[in-house]
């Protein structure tokens, strides 16, 4: 088995493979949005340690994430999340794409994202405080573009465009920022799995464009 990213063949992916992709994006969205609660931790206590996609590249980071979820508690995870991403004043790690693309929050990358979301018929949930370029938001959009019912919007070309424009350019920078934080334990494991998953997706879209 290769230790390089193994791309899923999107063009021939069956429904189960696409469902697995969508579920992974949904899981990543949930974990980056807030610390896991007891219910989610309980699911990981019985989760399989086999990688959710075939290929050795995801196996080790997935197993590390499962182990980290089993080793923490809801209270410890909440403290870690708050200390890394919330805090008082400037957080240790920003979760917003504009910061990594421009150096500032609420800049041109966010405006470009909002333009493209409007073209997809999507809009921000006004009850939530996060702007659309929060990592959880872009992952949730990818989940929708894979699993949604509107074929005019939810298709491989839209996935490719959104991934290339609004996810690939900055997600690994965020993961690297998490890795530098001494207090990161659960979220270092999440960052490592996120990075590996994004690399697999990147290779899949590379193949699609050949």
BAFI-3210 file (N, C-alpha, C; in Angstrom, 3 decimals, decimal comma, padded with zeros to 6 digits):
// residues 210
n [1|2|3|4|5|6|7|8|9|10|11|12|13|14|15|16|17|18|19|20|21|22|23|24|25|26|27|28|29|30|31|32|33|34|35|36|37|38|39|40|41|42|43|44|45|46|47|48|49|50|51|52|53|54|55|56|57|58|59|60|61|62|63|64|65|66|67|68|69|70|71|72|73|74|75|76|77|78|79|80|81|82|83|84|85|86|87|88|89|90|91|92|93|94|95|96|97|98|99|100|101|102|103|104|105|106|107|108|109|110|111|112|113|114|115|116|117|118|119|120|121|122|123|124|125|126|127|128|129|130|131|132|133|134|135|136|137|138|139|140|141|142|143|144|145|146|147|148|149|150|151|152|153|154|155|156|157|158|159|160|161|162|163|164|165|166|167|168|169|170|171|172|173|174|175|176|177|178|179|180|181|182|183|184|185|186|187|188|189|190|191|192|193|194|195|196|197|198|199|200|201|202|203|204|205|206|207|208|209|210]
n.u [000,845|000,470|002,217|001,618|-000,690|-003,781|-005,860|-009,363|-011,269|-013,134|-014,755|-015,725|-016,745|-018,768|-022,041|-021,639|-018,991|-019,088|-020,860|-019,278|-017,274|-018,833|-019,744|-017,341|-016,554|-018,679|-018,215|-015,717|-016,458|-018,172|-016,387|-014,531|-016,123|-016,977|-016,082|-016,120|-019,063|-020,364|-021,932|-020,891|-018,270|-018,835|-019,621|-017,174|-015,875|-016,679|-016,020|-014,736|-011,298|-010,174|-009,248|-011,458|-011,447|-010,061|-006,585|-003,293|-002,503|-004,344|-004,696|-002,997|-003,301|-006,087|-006,411|-004,975|-006,594|-008,958|-007,932|-007,227|-009,726|-010,874|-009,298|-009,824|-012,043|-015,337|-015,218|-012,440|-011,900|-013,439|-012,112|-009,669|-010,434|-011,535|-009,273|-007,545|-008,947|-010,785|-010,745|-009,615|-009,628|-007,258|-007,237|-005,303|-005,151|-006,502|-009,586|-010,470|-010,684|-010,012|-008,045|-005,752|-005,392|-005,187|-004,151|-005,743|-008,968|-012,266|-011,835|-011,069|-011,044|-013,221|-015,359|-015,259|-015,872|-018,505|-019,752|-019,544|-020,955|-023,512|-024,028|-024,349|-026,698|-026,679|-026,614|-025,532|-026,253|-027,951|-028,225|-025,923|-022,665|-020,269|-018,418|-018,747|-016,358|-015,288|-013,658|-015,337|-017,594|-016,848|-016,234|-018,757|-020,140|-018,832|-019,668|-022,393|-022,299|-021,513|-023,434|-025,943|-029,260|-029,801|-028,907|-027,920|-026,392|-025,065|-022,580|-019,668|-018,119|-018,808|-017,967|-015,207|-014,518|-015,208|-013,633|-011,010|-010,977|-011,742|-010,964|-008,684|-006,453|-005,783|-006,305|-004,335|-002,464|-003,762|-003,876|-001,148|-000,679|-002,106|-000,588|001,679|001,012|001,479|-000,509|-002,298|-003,820|-006,023|-006,853|-004,565|-004,377|-006,732|-006,097|-003,994|-005,288|-007,123|-005,410|-004,296|-006,593|-007,417|-005,253|-005,619|-008,066|-007,233|-005,493|-007,352|-008,918|-006,925|-006,459|-008,910|-008,824|-007,002]
n.v [-001,193|002,246|005,090|007,542|010,226|008,857|009,180|009,474|008,160|010,306|010,471|007,933|007,223|005,419|005,516|004,993|005,731|008,467|009,225|008,676|010,615|012,957|012,613|012,749|015,395|016,605|015,723|016,905|019,586|019,785|019,270|021,332|023,495|023,531|022,294|018,721|017,204|015,142|013,171|012,933|012,168|009,693|008,264|008,010|006,315|003,839|003,818|002,644|001,899|001,702|003,443|005,879|006,081|004,182|003,242|003,825|006,341|007,856|006,324|006,348|009,104|009,068|007,030|008,214|010,418|009,148|007,929|010,212|011,376|009,429|009,655|012,047|014,265|015,720|018,107|018,684|018,867|021,094|023,089|023,070|023,793|026,376|027,700|027,645|028,723|030,660|032,383|035,444|038,477|038,474|035,335|032,274|030,774|031,481|030,736|031,393|031,855|034,285|035,441|033,862|034,144|036,860|038,114|039,494|039,749|039,496|040,436|040,877|038,117|037,024|038,483|037,558|034,883|035,113|036,074|033,848|031,948|033,052|032,732|030,016|029,796|029,898|031,078|032,861|031,657|033,683|033,492|032,579|033,352|033,154|034,148|033,470|032,381|030,790|027,800|025,631|026,363|026,364|023,685|022,583|023,551|022,114|019,545|019,783|020,247|017,793|015,984|017,075|017,473|018,942|018,751|020,590|022,257|020,710|019,058|017,567|019,518|021,933|021,297|021,069|023,707|025,196|024,020|024,477|027,276|028,238|026,657|024,857|026,754|027,624|025,946|024,105|025,827|026,725|024,299|023,889|026,010|025,216|022,997|024,144|024,879|024,423|023,590|022,182|019,161|017,166|018,755|018,981|016,412|016,437|018,461|017,245|015,066|016,475|017,846|015,667|014,590|016,722|016,765|014,340|014,866|016,991|015,692|014,070|015,937|016,944|014,747|014,645|016,863|016,268]
n.w [000,000|-000,760|000,636|-000,198|-001,108|-001,983|-004,524|-004,807|-007,435|-008,828|-011,077|-011,478|-009,120|-006,855|-005,259|-002,530|-002,085|-002,629|-000,652|001,581|001,265|001,552|004,183|005,581|005,113|006,441|009,084|009,609|009,410|011,638|013,797|013,602|014,041|016,694|019,951|020,475|021,769|024,447|023,248|020,647|021,232|022,351|020,100|018,819|020,503|019,765|017,176|014,056|013,495|011,062|008,117|006,682|003,927|001,245|001,126|002,302|003,072|004,571|006,795|009,188|010,175|010,597|012,518|014,586|015,115|015,995|018,288|019,773|020,179|021,763|023,991|025,209|027,062|027,131|028,532|028,633|025,905|025,246|026,700|025,373|022,758|023,184|024,198|022,021|019,780|020,492|023,157|024,812|023,204|020,571|019,033|019,492|017,174|014,059|012,438|009,949|006,464|005,134|006,714|006,300|003,599|003,071|005,290|006,977|008,618|007,180|004,540|000,995|000,083|001,510|000,448|-002,185|-001,764|-000,773|-003,061|-004,783|-003,315|-003,401|-006,105|-006,141|-004,864|-002,123|001,246|004,166|007,438|009,440|012,152|013,214|014,444|013,019|010,144|006,588|005,684|007,617|008,595|009,149|007,771|005,009|004,691|005,137|002,928|000,905|001,632|001,050|-001,743|-002,622|-001,627|-001,996|-003,501|-005,794|-008,932|-010,713|-009,236|-007,339|-008,152|-009,746|-011,072|-009,839|-007,278|-007,735|-008,546|-006,259|-004,266|-005,281|-005,326|-002,777|-000,644|-000,900|-001,148|001,455|003,692|004,573|005,659|007,946|009,337|009,768|011,487|013,759|014,489|015,594|018,125|021,519|023,336|021,824|021,386|020,933|018,775|017,260|016,247|014,756|012,924|011,542|010,336|008,781|007,024|005,600|004,404|002,767|001,018|-000,307|-001,574|-003,189|-004,972|-006,213|-007,631|-009,235|-010,931|-012,178|-013,781|-015,712]
ca.u [000,000|001,269|002,121|001,300|-002,138|-004,466|-007,028|-010,573|-011,629|-014,438|-015,586|-016,344|-017,090|-020,142|-022,760|-021,068|-017,780|-019,485|-021,427|-018,157|-016,676|-019,738|-019,754|-016,083|-016,652|-019,597|-017,549|-014,714|-017,180|-018,656|-015,299|-013,896|-017,079|-017,064|-015,527|-017,065|-019,813|-020,277|-022,558|-019,951|-017,179|-019,320|-019,575|-015,793|-015,419|-017,006|-015,699|-013,711|-010,012|-009,807|-009,440|-012,753|-011,212|-009,006|-005,250|-002,558|-002,194|-005,264|-004,843|-002,350|-003,959|-007,418|-006,235|-004,548|-007,768|-009,819|-007,282|-007,320|-011,120|-011,127|-008,483|-010,247|-013,399|-016,028|-014,718|-011,074|-011,973|-013,962|-011,027|-008,682|-011,014|-011,632|-007,936|-006,907|-009,681|-011,642|-009,913|-009,919|-008,851|-006,801|-007,063|-004,025|-005,268|-007,709|-010,268|-011,108|-009,870|-009,494|-006,816|-004,631|-005,248|-004,886|-003,544|-006,753|-010,317|-013,305|-011,221|-011,529|-011,381|-014,570|-016,290|-015,280|-016,604|-019,924|-020,219|-019,693|-022,044|-024,767|-024,227|-024,796|-027,982|-026,438|-026,454|-025,143|-027,249|-027,764|-028,257|-024,589|-021,730|-019,125|-018,564|-018,806|-015,035|-014,879|-013,339|-016,517|-018,527|-016,441|-016,393|-020,182|-020,498|-018,375|-020,579|-023,624|-022,053|-021,395|-024,601|-027,211|-030,138|-029,896|-027,806|-027,375|-025,450|-024,317|-021,920|-018,220|-017,527|-018,977|-017,055|-013,845|-014,351|-015,254|-012,448|-009,832|-011,027|-012,063|-010,533|-007,309|-005,372|-005,439|-006,600|-003,120|-001,831|-004,432|-003,432|000,214|-000,760|-002,519|000,521|002,692|000,486|001,782|-001,696|-003,118|-003,720|-007,089|-006,929|-003,421|-004,783|-007,720|-005,390|-003,219|-006,207|-007,666|-004,388|-004,201|-007,816|-007,372|-004,279|-006,270|-009,039|-006,489|-005,035|-008,515|-009,283|-005,842|-006,732|-010,120|-008,480|-006,055]
ca.v [000,000|003,449|006,088|008,806|010,421|008,016|009,958|008,794|008,425|010,958|010,239|006,610|006,927|004,991|006,304|004,809|006,536|009,868|009,404|008,724|011,952|013,942|012,428|013,262|016,856|016,962|015,503|017,946|020,832|019,743|019,319|022,646|024,511|023,538|021,089|017,599|016,971|013,768|012,272|012,685|011,378|008,321|007,620|007,680|005,196|002,606|004,029|001,765|002,576|001,645|004,725|005,958|005,888|003,208|003,778|003,960|007,728|008,359|005,387|006,803|010,277|008,716|006,302|009,181|011,209|008,288|007,775|011,483|011,549|008,494|010,008|013,313|014,377|016,893|019,295|018,955|019,302|022,465|023,973|023,163|024,575|027,779|028,253|027,779|029,408|031,720|033,191|036,862|039,226|037,718|033,902|031,672|030,316|031,933|029,686|032,074|031,861|035,610|035,710|033,162|034,576|038,291|038,616|040,210|039,207|040,237|041,129|040,521|036,697|036,785|039,032|036,638|033,696|035,445|036,162|032,499|031,286|033,578|032,085|028,651|029,871|029,684|032,293|032,667|031,563|034,906|033,212|032,158|034,455|032,982|034,537|032,333|031,806|029,888|026,479|024,775|026,770|025,900|022,235|022,281|023,780|020,951|018,427|020,026|020,099|016,357|015,192|017,750|016,884|019,794|018,345|021,761|022,876|019,680|018,222|017,566|020,768|022,925|020,891|021,420|025,160|025,696|023,501|025,184|028,697|028,684|025,714|024,397|027,727|028,058|025,007|023,530|026,860|026,659|023,072|024,126|026,905|024,404|022,116|024,882|025,235|023,388|023,082|021,408|017,708|016,711|019,526|018,635|015,199|016,843|019,194|016,297|014,333|017,427|018,064|014,470|014,478|017,756|016,334|013,303|015,550|017,757|014,779|013,641|016,987|016,983|013,698|015,017|017,925|015,791]
ca.w [000,000|-000,891|001,686|-000,860|-001,206|-002,963|-004,923|-005,197|-008,827|-008,734|-012,247|-011,417|-007,730|-006,667|-004,265|-001,199|-002,003|-002,529|000,682|002,517|001,129|002,148|005,630|006,122|005,129|007,512|010,361|009,774|009,693|013,020|014,756|013,560|014,484|018,157|020,584|020,480|022,997|024,933|022,285|019,553|021,784|022,521|018,791|018,502|021,333|019,052|015,763|013,497|013,329|009,652|007,452|006,002|002,512|001,002|000,915|003,556|003,400|005,587|007,914|010,419|010,753|011,088|013,767|015,597|015,478|016,805|019,593|020,492|020,592|022,869|025,151|025,791|027,605|026,590|029,238|028,186|024,515|025,237|027,151|024,299|021,658|023,594|024,331|020,713|018,723|021,004|024,028|024,982|022,231|019,405|019,334|019,127|015,789|013,365|011,676|008,829|005,262|004,784|007,474|005,686|002,212|002,970|006,504|007,754|008,570|006,455|003,409|-000,347|-000,074|002,019|-000,542|-003,325|-001,321|-000,729|-004,447|-005,322|-002,594|-003,943|-007,406|-005,851|-004,170|-000,704|002,037|005,556|008,489|010,213|013,590|013,622|014,502|012,147|008,748|005,678|005,425|008,707|008,042|009,237|006,720|003,686|004,667|005,014|001,531|000,139|001,924|000,301|-003,176|-002,890|-001,222|-002,253|-004,512|-006,979|-009,800|-011,388|-008,304|-006,610|-009,138|-009,627|-011,528|-008,777|-006,197|-008,146|-008,515|-004,889|-003,575|-005,769|-005,048|-001,421|000,387|-001,109|-000,971|002,812|004,771|005,135|006,483|009,245|010,003|010,225|012,647|014,903|014,864|016,352|019,435|022,515|024,026|020,895|021,462|020,052|017,529|016,416|015,523|013,752|011,876|010,734|009,475|007,812|006,001|004,769|003,607|001,734|000,020|-001,118|-002,421|-004,175|-006,011|-006,975|-008,580|-010,232|-011,918|-012,915|-014,737|-016,732]
c.u [000,880|001,117|001,928|-000,217|-002,726|-005,777|-008,205|-010,881|-013,038|-015,353|-016,309|-016,776|-018,540|-020,758|-022,134|-019,799|-018,104|-020,100|-020,322|-017,467|-017,539|-019,735|-018,471|-016,076|-017,583|-018,973|-016,507|-015,361|-017,606|-017,514|-014,568|-014,829|-017,103|-016,437|-016,555|-017,774|-019,731|-020,868|-021,609|-018,758|-017,590|-019,311|-018,155|-015,263|-015,704|-016,691|-014,644|-012,421|-009,508|-010,122|-010,757|-012,652|-010,064|-007,666|-004,574|-002,388|-003,087|-005,292|-004,265|-003,017|-005,368|-007,317|-005,816|-005,718|-008,713|-009,241|-007,405|-008,739|-011,441|-010,391|-008,956|-011,612|-014,040|-015,490|-013,317|-011,066|-012,463|-012,888|-009,989|-009,206|-011,041|-010,252|-007,251|-007,614|-010,570|-010,804|-010,406|-009,028|-008,492|-006,616|-005,679|-004,020|-006,580|-008,275|-010,894|-010,161|-009,265|-008,178|-005,610|-004,373|-004,833|-004,172|-004,507|-008,088|-011,206|-012,742|-011,758|-011,827|-012,778|-015,608|-016,401|-016,052|-018,104|-020,518|-020,477|-020,796|-023,391|-025,070|-024,703|-026,158|-027,871|-026,220|-026,123|-026,366|-027,025|-027,797|-026,883|-023,621|-020,572|-019,420|-018,395|-017,457|-014,477|-014,661|-014,543|-017,503|-018,133|-016,517|-017,865|-020,668|-020,043|-019,267|-021,864|-023,420|-021,876|-022,728|-025,941|-027,974|-030,207|-028,706|-027,174|-026,309|-024,518|-023,722|-020,412|-017,587|-017,662|-018,087|-015,632|-013,604|-014,298|-014,015|-011,205|-009,824|-011,073|-011,616|-009,061|-006,254|-004,955|-005,602|-005,324|-002,352|-002,457|-003,954|-002,013|000,217|-001,177|-001,359|001,568|002,266|000,744|000,539|-002,560|-002,837|-004,762|-007,046|-005,671|-003,744|-005,803|-007,047|-004,625|-004,132|-006,796|-006,679|-004,302|-005,420|-007,826|-006,361|-004,850|-007,280|-008,338|-006,019|-006,205|-008,933|-008,183|-006,095|-007,928|-009,817|-007,536|-006,765]
c.v [001,243|004,355|007,482|008,974|009,551|008,683|009,055|009,143|008,993|010,572|008,904|006,234|006,481|005,785|006,181|005,632|008,016|010,166|009,495|010,077|012,996|013,833|012,938|014,780|017,313|016,801|016,586|019,290|020,884|019,927|020,656|023,750|024,641|022,254|019,968|017,484|015,491|012,781|011,935|011,868|009,918|007,571|007,196|006,542|003,856|002,727|003,042|002,564|002,491|002,978|004,735|005,948|004,907|003,908|004,114|005,402|008,275|007,496|005,929|008,057|009,988|007,981|007,234|010,045|010,396|008,142|009,049|011,738|010,634|008,898|011,270|013,184|015,610|018,172|019,660|019,451|020,742|023,451|024,158|024,025|026,056|028,429|028,497|028,781|030,555|032,650|034,621|037,654|038,360|036,252|033,413|031,258|030,837|030,787|030,219|032,194|033,204|035,907|035,083|033,620|036,033|038,866|039,339|039,492|040,088|041,043|040,572|039,030|036,365|037,316|038,108|035,370|033,972|035,542|034,766|031,715|031,755|032,937|030,651|028,626|029,658|031,013|031,933|032,536|032,735|034,664|032,808|033,318|034,352|033,523|033,310|031,669|031,029|028,497|025,537|025,101|026,252|024,387|021,849|022,529|022,608|019,748|018,572|019,793|018,639|015,647|015,832|017,156|017,679|019,532|019,515|022,448|021,836|018,688|018,394|018,886|021,861|022,594|021,338|022,920|025,679|025,268|024,285|026,644|029,064|027,735|025,356|025,460|028,009|027,023|024,437|024,542|026,877|025,430|023,227|025,017|026,144|023,555|022,828|025,176|024,127|022,793|022,193|019,919|017,093|017,445|019,415|017,374|015,537|017,585|018,244|015,486|015,250|017,653|016,871|014,331|015,500|017,384|015,245|013,939|016,340|016,863|014,275|014,667|017,171|015,965|014,032|016,022|017,471|015,388]
c.w [000,000|000,315|001,089|-000,908|-002,303|-003,323|-005,223|-006,648|-008,873|-009,895|-012,191|-010,001|-007,621|-005,519|-002,882|-001,028|-001,878|-001,172|001,726|002,462|001,825|003,668|006,268|006,165|006,252|008,884|010,621|010,087|011,155|014,020|014,760|014,048|015,997|018,685|020,570|021,824|023,366|023,934|021,142|020,040|021,957|021,192|018,450|019,369|020,671|017,559|015,304|013,318|011,897|008,999|006,688|004,487|002,345|000,776|002,229|003,994|004,506|006,847|009,216|010,990|011,250|012,424|014,893|016,048|016,352|018,208|020,419|020,978|021,774|024,148|025,855|026,446|026,993|027,236|028,766|026,745|024,422|025,679|026,052|023,158|022,007|023,661|022,998|019,809|019,201|021,879|024,138|024,042|021,034|019,760|018,950|017,656|015,220|012,526|010,385|007,641|004,932|005,489|006,785|004,254|002,089|004,184|007,421|007,650|007,714|005,284|002,086|-000,517|000,439|001,041|-001,752|-002,983|-001,308|-002,126|-005,007|-004,602|-003,115|-005,289|-007,246|-005,161|-002,684|-000,002|003,471|006,455|009,441|011,715|014,116|013,536|013,528|010,746|007,857|005,439|006,604|008,120|008,092|008,130|005,356|003,590|004,511|003,590|000,670|000,387|001,106|-001,198|-003,576|-002,702|-001,547|-003,423|-005,809|-007,887|-010,537|-010,537|-007,697|-007,602|-009,034|-010,046|-010,474|-007,582|-006,512|-008,025|-007,084|-004,117|-003,973|-005,318|-003,584|-000,305|000,238|-000,802|000,471|003,924|005,389|005,979|007,873|010,016|010,536|011,466|013,899|015,398|015,712|017,788|020,460|023,167|023,123|021,049|020,532|018,723|016,688|015,610|014,441|012,606|010,966|009,816|008,405|006,681|005,050|003,859|002,480|000,651|-000,886|-002,077|-003,528|-005,315|-006,854|-008,003|-009,624|-011,338|-012,780|-014,012|-015,837|-017,999]
res [x|x|x|x|x|x|x|x|x|x|x|x|x|x|x|x|x|x|x|x|x|x|x|x|x|x|x|x|x|x|x|x|x|x|x|x|x|x|x|x|x|x|x|x|x|x|x|x|x|x|x|x|x|x|x|x|x|x|x|x|x|x|x|x|x|x|x|x|x|x|x|x|x|x|x|x|x|x|x|x|x|x|x|x|x|x|x|x|x|x|x|x|x|x|x|x|x|x|x|x|x|x|x|x|x|x|x|x|x|x|x|x|x|x|x|x|x|x|x|x|x|x|x|x|x|x|x|x|x|x|x|x|x|x|x|x|x|x|x|x|x|x|x|x|x|x|x|x|x|x|x|x|x|x|x|x|x|x|x|x|x|x|x|x|x|x|x|x|x|x|x|x|x|x|x|x|x|x|x|x|x|x|x|x|x|x|x|x|x|x|x|x|x|x|x|x|x|x|x|x|x|x|x|x|x|x|x|x|x|x]
***
